[in-house]
Amino acid sequence: MSKSSMRQATLEEITRMREAGELHHDPNAPEGPDLGEDFWAEAVWVPPRSLPLKSVHLKLEPEVFEFFKSQGKGHLTRMQQVLKAYAEAHRGG
């Protein structure tokens, strides 16, 4: 599906479109991957961010960056989570 055929819609817009019969389901569409019980057992709900992130330039030792990158997709997010956990633990609460 191309980006030109996709658009964002609010819940209200989707509800209206469904009631008007404007949404179509393709019963021949391929199924998504089966994520399995292991995936759901370790899944963690992450609340939406309330504030925009701040972009910074950060110099890391190569072995630190390679460790996070070796963990696969989402390595920058994991770095953010580690830094956030450290800040929260040392905030003094």
C-alpha positions as CSV (number, residue, x, y, z in Angstrom):
1,M,0.0,0.0,0.0
2,S,1.5,3.3,-1.0
3,K,1.7,6.3,1.3
4,S,-0.6,8.2,-1.1
5,S,-3.4,5.7,-0.4
6,M,-3.1,6.0,3.4
7,R,-4.2,8.8,5.7
8,Q,-4.7,9.3,9.4
9,A,-8.2,9.5,10.8
10,T,-9.7,10.2,14.2
11,L,-11.8,7.6,16.0
12,E,-14.8,9.7,15.3
13,E,-14.0,9.8,11.5
14,I,-13.5,6.0,11.5
15,T,-16.8,5.4,13.3
16,R,-18.6,7.7,10.8
17,M,-17.0,5.9,7.9
18,R,-17.9,2.5,9.3
19,E,-21.5,3.6,9.8
20,A,-21.7,5.0,6.3
21,G,-20.3,1.8,4.8
22,E,-17.2,3.5,3.6
23,L,-14.8,1.0,5.2
24,H,-14.0,-2.2,3.3
25,H,-12.6,-5.5,4.6
26,D,-10.7,-7.7,2.2
27,P,-11.3,-11.3,3.3
28,N,-8.4,-12.4,1.1
29,A,-5.9,-10.1,2.8
30,P,-2.9,-12.0,4.1
31,E,-2.7,-12.7,7.8
32,G,-0.1,-11.0,9.9
33,P,2.6,-13.0,11.7
34,D,1.6,-15.1,14.7
35,L,3.4,-13.4,17.6
36,G,3.0,-16.4,19.9
37,E,2.7,-16.6,23.7
38,D,6.3,-15.8,24.3
39,F,5.8,-12.4,22.7
40,W,2.7,-11.5,24.7
41,A,4.2,-12.9,28.0
42,E,7.0,-10.4,27.7
43,A,5.1,-7.5,26.2
44,V,5.1,-4.3,28.1
45,W,2.6,-1.5,27.7
46,V,4.3,1.8,27.1
47,P,2.2,4.9,27.7
48,P,2.3,7.6,25.0
49,R,4.8,10.4,25.5
50,S,3.3,13.5,26.9
51,L,6.1,15.8,25.9
52,P,8.1,16.0,22.7
53,L,11.5,14.5,22.8
54,K,14.6,16.7,22.6
55,S,17.1,15.9,19.9
56,V,20.7,16.0,21.2
57,H,24.2,14.9,19.9
58,L,25.7,12.3,22.2
59,K,29.2,10.8,21.9
60,L,29.3,7.2,23.0
61,E,32.2,4.8,23.4
62,P,32.0,2.4,20.4
63,E,31.5,-0.7,22.6
64,V,28.5,0.9,24.3
65,F,26.9,1.8,21.0
66,E,27.7,-1.6,19.5
67,F,26.1,-3.4,22.5
68,F,22.8,-1.6,22.1
69,K,22.9,-1.9,18.3
70,S,23.5,-5.6,18.6
71,Q,20.2,-5.9,20.4
72,G,18.4,-5.2,17.1
73,K,15.9,-2.6,16.0
74,G,15.0,0.0,18.6
75,H,18.5,0.4,20.0
76,L,18.1,4.1,20.4
77,T,14.8,3.7,22.2
78,R,16.5,1.2,24.6
79,M,19.3,3.7,25.3
80,Q,16.6,6.3,26.1
81,Q,14.9,3.8,28.5
82,V,18.2,3.0,30.3
83,L,19.0,6.7,30.7
84,K,15.5,7.5,31.9
85,A,15.6,4.6,34.5
86,Y,19.0,5.9,35.7
87,A,17.6,9.5,36.1
88,E,14.5,8.3,37.9
89,A,16.6,6.1,40.3
90,H,18.9,9.0,41.1
91,R,16.2,11.8,41.2
92,G,15.9,11.3,45.0
93,G,12.4,10.3,45.6
